[in-house]
Amino acid sequence: MLRSLYDRLAPDHEMRITARDFDSTYALLNAWNKPYLQIGKHGGNTLMGKLRSYSDRLVALIEFAEKEKPDFLFGLASPEGLRVSFGLQIPNIIFNDEPRSTGVVKLSLPFAEHLIVPEPIPVEWFTQYGIAMERIHRFHGIDEVAETVYLVPDPNKITKVGLAPEQYVICRPEQTAAQYHMKTLGEGDTKLPCLLDPLIKEHPNLTYIIVPRNISQRRNLEKHYKGINNIKFFNYLDPIEQFLYHAKFVVCAGGSFVRQSALMNVPSVEYFPLGLYPQERFLIENGFPLQFLRDPEENPNICIEAIEKFSSYHANLEKTRNLENPIDLAMNLFQKGSSA
């Protein structure tokens, strides 16, 4: 989402991007080919690791701010970034669509001057963490609209890596380092095979693209699917929008991939232990092709059923273009502040 924001701001402003070492962040930024600063890393799936990484990144960001003297902060709900913003009185506009990450929002939302959130999420889910109602700005849509609405489909982006439109499935396992998985899954664990094994058996002629969250997860999945030739592993997908748009089906343990694919009218299944989230409910109620379950063991055949149920659905962006874009809201707030 911040890539869209960068493209809107860069023509008229000097930009600095900071990023921490987490998942495929660095790889995607390298592919984007924009300069960025590597500051800190994710703390992993232990409480001590998270605390140490917070402390280290906070110090590094203070040094960055002292040297670069930024005038404004755009970002996601970063506890370290917002603490620096508050301490140095740097104005900010922040995006958040994940109040389930309670540690993050407790440490960040009180310092947000403007918080942009999807309208489907109850506003009380944010105000309970110490941010005043007047600092919250809601839009009719979800965050993934920002990276979806202006997509120009280009099948050449996927054919050059040996894929054909509507002949592959994208699969994304759990983010085991997230707070909500720490007590139930080890770093390399995943329940993805519970859904994927019957799907492969039912549709053996499709190609299956698995995008693991970490090295341990990849090793375990490679071992599980050893010798199966129609499975390919990718560390990241770039440009992700093209891969999602041209897929036949997407199954994901968590929101971003599957929300974006559903916005593209691509049949999708999400599994997530904390239950159906407001964004997914919004998509389902507005007719986007998405199904949900908490635990793959509840219905291992849900992917097979979803492909059949949504067999008449093909990728298009018609409905998505009727939703609001959070970047438009951010730009309006920024321009009002700049002219004040």
N, C-alpha and C positions, 0 to 999 in steps of 0.2 A: 504493500500500500504506500509506503513512504517513497518508493520509486516514482510513483505518479506525482506525489507532492514535490519531489526534487525537480522533476521535469517542468513543473509549473513555476517554481521559484527561481531556478538557475539562471534564466535569461536576464534577470534584473538584480540578482543578489549573489554575493560571494558565499559559497557553501562549504561546510565542513561536515563530513560523515564520520561518526565513530561507530564501532561495532565490536562486539565481544565474540569470542570463539565459542560458537554453539551450533550444533547440527550442521547445516550446509551454508551458514551465513557467509563465511569467507569465500567459499567456492562461488556462490551466486554473485557476490560483489566483484570478484575477479572476472567473472564472465560478463558482468555489466560494464566493466572497464572504466569505472569512475574511481578517482583517488579516495582512499578512506584510511582512517587510523584504527589500528587494532589496539583496543583498550580493554583488557580484562578477559575473563572467560566465565562460562557457566559453572556453577558450583557442584554439578552432578547430582546424584541421588542420595546425598547425606546432608544432615543438618549442619554439621561442622564445615563441610565443603562449601555449602551455600553461604555460611557466615563469613568464612575466610575470603571467598571470591567477592562478596559485597565490600568488605573492608579494602581489599586490594584495588578494586575498580574505583571505589570512591576516591582514594588517594590519587590514582592516575588521572581521573577526570578533573580533580582540583588542579593538578599540575597543568593539564591541557587548558583549562579555563583561564588560569593565571597567565599562560603564554599567549593564547589566541584571543582572549578577551571577546568572546561571542556576545552579540547583541540580543539574540533570541534563540529559544530552544523549541524545536518541533520533535516529537518522538512518541513512542509508546510509553506505557506506564513503567518507567525505569526508576527504581528507588534511588539508585546512585545519581542518575542524571538530574532528577528532580530535587534531590537534597542539595546538589551544587547550585541548581537554578535558584532555589530558595535562599541559600546562604549568601549568594552573590547578587541577589535581586535581579536575576535575568528573567525577563518575561517568557512565558511558555504557553504552548498549545499542545495538548496531549490527547492521544487516542487510546481508548481501552474498550475491549469487548469481552474481557475474560475476568470478571470479578470472582470466578471460582478459585483463582490463584490468590487466596486470601493474604498470604504473606506479602506478595507484591503490592496489592492494592492498599493494604494497611500502611505500608511504608512509602507510598507514593501519592495517593489521591489527596491527602491533606495539603500537599505542596503544589497541586495543579491549579493554575489560574483559569484556564479554559479546558474543560474535559469534553471531548466529542465521543458520543456513545450511540450505538444503534437503538432506535426507538423500540424495537421488540423487547429489549431487556428492561425490566421494571426499574424505575429510577431509584427506588428504595435500596436496590442491590448496591448502589454506589454511595448514596448519602449515609448509609450506616457506617461507612469508613471515614467519615470526618470531612467530607466535601460539601459545601453549601449548594443548595438547589440552583441558585442563580449562576453558578459557575459551570453548570452542566448544560450541554447543547446536544439535542437529539436530532437524528435524521431518519427519514422513512426509508430504511434499507438496512444493509449490513456492510461491514467493512470491506468485504471481498468485492463489492460493486466497483470500488476504486480501480482495481486492476483488471476488471472484466469488461466494463462498459465500452471502452474504446478499442477493444481488440479487433484487429483486422485478420481474420483467419488466413493462414498460409500453410497448406499441407506440405510444402517443400521443407518446412522446419522439422517435420517428423520423418519424411521419406528419406532424408539424408542420413538418418541413423537406422535405416532398415525397417521402419514401421509403415503400416498402411492405415489410412483412416478407417475407424470403426472395426479394426481387426485386432485390437489389443485392449487389455485391462490394466489400469493403474492401481497399485496396492500400496498402502502406507500403514505400517504397524504403529504401535503405541509409542508415545514419548515417555519412556520409562524414567527420565530424569525429572519429570514434572512432579509437583508436590502431591497431586492426587493419585499418583501411581506408586509413590515411594514405599508404601507399606505392603503392597500386593504383588509387585513385579520386580524381579531382578533386572539388572542393566540390559542383559541380552534376551530377556523374555518377550514373548508375544503370543497372543491367541489368534493371530491372523490365519495360520494353517487350518484352524477349525472351520473357517469360511472358505478358504481358498482351495483346500483339497477336494471337496465335492464339486466346486465350480470347475476346476480343471478337468475332473472326470466327466462332467456334463458337456463341457465345451473345450475339447482337446485341441481344436484347430486355432484357437486364439493364442496370441502372445501375451504373457503376463509380465508386467513391469513392476518390480518390487523396489521401493525406495526406503531402505532402512533408516532408522534414526541414529544409529551408532554402530561402531565396528563390531561389538559383541553380538548385537542383533543380526547383523549381516552374516557373520560367521555361522550362527546357529541356523539361520534360514538357508544359507547355502548348503549346509550339511543336510538339512531336512529335504531339500529339493535336488540333491545331487543326482545327476544323470537325466534330469528332465530338461529337454532341449528348448522348450518353448517358454522358459522362464529366463528373464534378463534382470540383472541387478544394476541399478543406477544410484550413485551417491546423491545426486540431485538432478532435477529436470529444468532445463533452461532453453527457451522460455517456457515456463511452466504452463502459461495460459494456452499455448499452442498444443502442448501434450494433452492437457485436459480436454480441450475443445474437440480434438479429433479422436478421443478414446471412445470405445464402445460402452465402457462401464468403468466406474471408479468405486473402490471400497477403501475406507480409511478409518483408522482408530483416532478420531479427533477431528476438529472442525475445518481448518482452512482449505485443504485440498477439496474436501467433499462439498463444502458450501460453494466453492467457486465452480466446481463441475456442475452442481445442481443449477446454479445461476445460468449456466450455459446450456441448460436443457439436456444434459448428459445424465442418463440413469445412474444413480449413486446409492450406496449404503454406507451408513456410519454406525460404528459401534463404540460405545463410551460408557464407563461404569457409573458416572454421576447422573445419568438420565438425560432425557430430551431437553435440550437447551432452547431458550427463546428464539435464537436465530434459526435453528433447524425447524422449530415449530412454525415460524414465520414462512419459511420456504415451503413446507408441506402444505400449510393452509392456503398459500397463494399458487398452488398447482405446479410447483417445481418437482421434478422426478427424484424424490429422496425418500428412503426408508431408514428406520432407526431401530437399534436394539442395544440394550445395556451390555449383554454378554453374548458372545458368539455361540456359546453352548446352549442358549435358549432356542436357537433356530439355525443350525449349521447350513440350511438350504436357502437362507434368505436372499443370497445373491442370485441364485438360480431363479427364484421366484420374482425378484426385482427385474431381471433381464426380460422375463416373459411378460410381466405386468406392464413394463414401459417399452415394449417392443416397437411401438409406433413413434417413439420420441427420437428426435435427431437434433443435433446441436444447432442452436440459434440463440440470439441475444435479444429478441424482440421484447420479452417481458422485463428483462433486466434493465433495459433502457428507460423504463417507466419509474424506476426507483431513484432515490436521491443518492448523490455521491458525497461521501464525507469530506473529500478533498475540496469540493466547492464550498462547503461550510467552513472549513479551516481557512481557506483563502479569504473569504468574506470577513471572518474575525480578524485575521492578520491585517488586512487592508484598513479596516476600521481603526485598529489600534495604531497603525502607522500614521494615519491621518489625524489622530486625536492630538 
